[in-house]
Amino acid sequence: MRLIFIYGPPASGKLTVAEKLSDSTSISVFHNHLTRDLVNDIYKKELLSHYGLVTKIRFDVLEYCAKNNTDLIFTYVYGGEQDDKDVRDFTDVIESNGGEIIFVELTASKEDLIDRVGNESRKKYNKLTDESVMNSMTEDLDLYKIPYVDSLKINTSESNPNESAKTIVRHLNR
């Protein structure tokens, strides 16, 4: 099983690139808002106090796919040290079942992230759409980098989604 783990700040193009990658590889996309939105539908304003369920669902899906040798594209917003246990647990469950994780870090300029946050496509999955919140969240873009993994790095301010997906495919076929 290969898990293509695409991560980066909000509005860096994770889902868009993942969908393009899926189109060219036929690998299914498991994006982070599927689980977040499911738990939000159940707990509404108490989502954050029940975020453990989000993580459990993600872990269980990744474990199931690893055990069943099902390749997957996974999107994730890494937010610093508080996410380290989850990333390591995801890595462990894939590798302990004989799988491989390919980390892909998407970056973009702060200006592009703020410009993109209002895109209509973000509303479909209840993603962040507030420019003032995004402005605050982009004060330190290094926060979204996983410091202990080897990643393919793609700047989506310089590479459109199709080009980004092609770069990932070339990396997968190395």
N, C-alpha and C positions, 0 to 999 in steps of 0.2 A: 504494500500500500504506500502511495505517496500522498502526503498532505502538503499542499501548496498553501502556506500560511502568509497571507498578505496583510500587512499591518501598516499603520501610519495615522496621522492626525485626522480628525473629522474633515471631510471635503477634499481629501487628497486623491480621491478617485478609486478607492478600494473596490467597491461594488461594481462600478463601471468597468474597470480593468478586469475584475474577476469574471464578469459576464462575457466580455470579449474573449478572454482566455478559455472559458467554457465552450464558446462557439467554435473555437479552433481546435480544442482537444477532446470535446465531449465529456469532460470531467464535470461533475455536478458542483454547484456552488452552495455552500452553507455559510450564509453571511450573518454577521453578529446581530443584526436587528431581528432575525427570525425568533431567536430565543428571548431577547430583551422585550420585544413586543408581545410575545406570548405571556410572559410573566406580568408585564404591565397590564394586559387585558384582565388578568385575574386579580391583581393587587392594586391597580390604579395608582393612587398617590403614595402608596407604601412600597413602590417598586424597589427603592434603594434598601429598605430593610429586609427585602426578600431576594436580594441579588444572588444569594447562595443558590437559589433554584436555577437562575440563569446559568451559573457556572456548572451546576450538576447536569443540566440538560446538555450543555455543550460537551462536557466530559463524556457523558454516556453516548452521545452520537459519535464522537471521535473514537471512542473505544470500540463501539459496535462496527464502525467502518474499518478500523484497523484489524479487528478479528475476522472480518469478512473480506479482506483484501480489496476494499473499495476506495479507489483514489477520490480525493476530495479537495476542493478549493475552499479555504476558510478565511474570512475577513475578521479583523480584530483591531480595536483601538487600544494599544498599550498605553497605560497611563502612569508608568513609574513603578517603584518598588512594590506597591500594593498589589500589582498584577504578577509579580515574579513567581509566586507559588502556582498560580493558574498556568502560566506559560510552561513552567517546569513540569507540572502534572500532565499537561497536554503532550509535551515532548516525551515524557516517560511512557505514557500509555501507547503512543504510536510506536516508539522504538522497542518497547518490551514485547510488542506483537510483531516484530520483524519489519516494521514500516520505516519510512524515511520522511523527514520533514525538510522542505525547501522553504526557507524564510525569504520573503520579498518585502523590502521596506519601500513604501511610497512616500515621497516628500513632495512639497510644493512651496512656493514662496508664500509668505504670510498674506501678501496682497491677493494672490490667487485664491487662497483658502477663504478669505473673507468675501471675495467676489462670488465664489461658487456656493457659499452657504445658503444663498437665497434661491438656488436653482429649483425649478418646479419638481424635478425628479427626486429631490430629497424629502418632499412632503409625503410621498407615497409610503415611506416606511417610518414616518414620524421622527425623522432625523432632525438634528439641530438646524434651525433656519434663521436664528437671531444673530445679526451681524455684530451687535455689541457683545454678546456672549462669546462669539467666535473671536472677536478682537482680544478679549481677556484670555481665552484659551490658547491663543497663539503667542503669548508673551515669551514663552520658552519652548520652542519647537523641539529642542533636544529631549524634552520630557517623553516624547512619543517614540524614541529610539530604544530598542531592546539592546542593552550594552553587551550582553554576553552571548549573542548568537551571531553566526556568520550569515550575512544577508546579501542577496542581490539588491542593489539600490537603484531605484528609478525615480527621477525627478519629473513629476507629471506636469510641471510648468514648462518643461522642455520637450516632453514626449506625449503625444496624444494617446488615447486609450488603445487604439489598434496597434500603434508602434510599441507601446508598453507590453501588450499581450505577446507580440512577436518576440520581444526581448526575453520574456519569460520562457516562451517555447524554446528558443535557442538555448537558453540556460538549462532547461530540462533535458534537452537532447545532447548535452555535452558529453 
